Amino acid sequence: MKLRLLCVLLAAACLMGLAGCADMRDINERAYVLGIGIDRAGNGRYTFSFCCYLPVSAGASVRGSKLAAAVISVEAASMAMAVRELNKSTSHEAVLEQLACIAISGSPDCDELERLLDYPARHPQVRRQCAVVACGCSAYELMSADPGESAAPVEIASLLEQQDNSRRQSSSSALYRLTQILADGSDFMLFRVEPERIASTVSGSDAHDTLSITGADVYSAGMLTGRLDHDETELARLFYDRQTSGIISVARRDGTVIYYEIKRSCCSIRFEPGGGAPRFDIKLRVECMLVDSGGADTHTEDEIRRSLEQRLGALTEKCRSTLGSAPLGAESSARQQHYRWYEDNRADWSRLFSASEISLDIDCMLDQDEALKRNIAAA
Amino acid sequence: MFPAGDAPQGSARLAALGIAALLLLFPLGMLLAARPGGTRGTGSASPAARTGHAVLMLLLCLCFAVRCSYILTLYAGMIELYLLPHTSSLAVIALLLLTAYVIARSENDRLPGVAGIIIMCAALPAAVLFAAGLYRADYGEWLILLQPDERNIAGLAAPCVMCLSGFECAYFFVCDTYVNDRSVNSSRADVGGGKSGVDNARGKTAGWRKAVAAGYAVTCVMAALSYLLCAGILTVPGAGRVSYPLVETARVINIGGVAFTDRFDLLFMVIGIAMLPAHTGIQLHCAGECLRSALGALGAGSGSRLVRTPSLRLALPVGIAAWLGQYAQFNEALRVSAMICCIFTLFAALPVLCAMSRARGNLPEGSDSK
């Protein structure tokens, strides 16, 4: 009985300690950081633009919410210092639990990226799926964009999450995956997101921004090797297994462009180190559906397949000659299928990939029924 | 029971490999001890065989205690990192130990029941988690596990060893039945249980042993699955790089851009924490049994009677573990060790006081065993 009583008392004491009442901080004293934009400020310093939700004054509300999004800029040498400065300047405690997006302007090299992302990657409260993107405009401008419904970082994150249904490569836009890739020294690519001002009335009084993926920066051997434009980025997604909802365009001979939506794609990459040059056999199966014919007749499956073969062939050639293996996901295939060979040759990976042979085998299926159903529904 | 899915890092890897090396000694020792005239039937065994058995049992006790301590430290660190960043890990460890102790001290009667209930409660969320994880896993990463490279074999093997290290419990309870039965029976006979008391004790112990072995079989299967899941989601090198791969895995599972799994980490953590007291309790009990068997083989006399007190049986191995198990952070280890020793010394003192009180005739016989 005495022992039980002692146990209960000890448990109660422990529970009181666990409650954390000693250092409680009210929600009104916190700044919820949704996004961080990073611009170079010169002399090894950066301008960090924190897009935060701050509590508005009592009784007031912004769009029905008691919180208002604000962008606060802080100049510092590292993100840790910037967060500290933010805490001091706003007298609010910066909470990174809701961090949805980190946008980096310019073209940082891998070492710089690793330095900049080290703090959020180590922070236990930061979401591991926080999106990391590059931007052509200034990161402050991107964080300040007003896409309408919610703050820009949240819109960017959902834009990328909608794109991401693959098992491998596209998740490199997530913080956890990117930091792992940087630690491994593998090839990767970063999506570029930019805002565009749209005014639906002549006066522009209800203007808002739309955010879109305009391309991707491709890194290989620790350096930026080039960029993919919007169409190439969309095409490269076909190399990501299990992709859905990407839009591909196929042009007719008369110049009319017809758009197809990818319902499902399946990609398998077989890697053979071989005696001389390594070899990649890429098998791609695409199920697509007509979304916009522009009034023209649709293609046959064979026509779409040939169009895809031509364009994907050009993309793989571009990757082999300049960009590196990231858009194809070739490096992870080589690592998984021939681990020992890869470990022996990883220092020379870029050269080996450039010298490799790539064969494409594409199978295309056009879902006419689905398109017909949509047309009927639209009518 | 998930804790074994969490991979150790750095110096902890070396320690894990050390534990694995120690574990390899047990089959050899058990084979030697099982020879005719060996430890089975300690009454007719040679002094050398008894000593050998005692050393083996002490070694096993040490392994249980180190592992128990490792799991406690691991989970206290996890709770402090993800859930209660402003709360001292000492409070967390104290609460976990207290719960484990309350479960462990009930021994034969309640431990399998408590473990069973927890496993049943965790089955559904665990199934959901594994289904989501397997859907998103890159199975290509598993190919790497089939291609071990001698240069980084330690990096690949250490998490696997930690996954499989629960097997020592099953081994102990399945293979060393005779010694354990004898030990339990003799202790029951000592307190005047008589023939029927011995039979009941034997039946109870056998049932409990099967339950523990089954529990550990589940543990090992779940741990292996957990590791495969982590490797599939975080990649093989990635799983070895993070401190809490299972929690990190839960945090990155994303299906179709839906935030369905966004906070899965909490579910993982809750399951792990719910399993922890039963897991720790089993480890502590195993350590205690080993210690008792070792002291019995050495013929420690009054010492073995003293060690029969459950609390003290638990206090000794945990005290050792507190010093040995906290290899990762030595300074923290000193503080945590001191606290663990204090708590268990406190629990150990109570039954001794009860025994002294009984000797004066204030308490009925056997009241310290429950």
Interface residues (C-beta under 8 A of the other chain):
Chain A: K2 L3 L6 C7 L10 A11 C14 L15 G17 L18 G20 A22 D23 P124 Q125 R127 R128 Q129 S158 E161 Q162 Q163 D164 N165 R167 R168 S171 A174 Y176 R177 Q180 A183 D184 S332 S333 R335 Q336 Q337 H338 Y339 R340 E343
Chain B: L81 Y82 L84 P85 H86 T87 S88 A91 V92 A94 L95 L98 T99 Y101 V102 R136 A137 D138 G140 E141 L143 I144 Q147 D149 R151 N152 L234 T235 P237 G238 R241 E248 R251 V252 N254 G256 G257 D262 L346 F347 L350
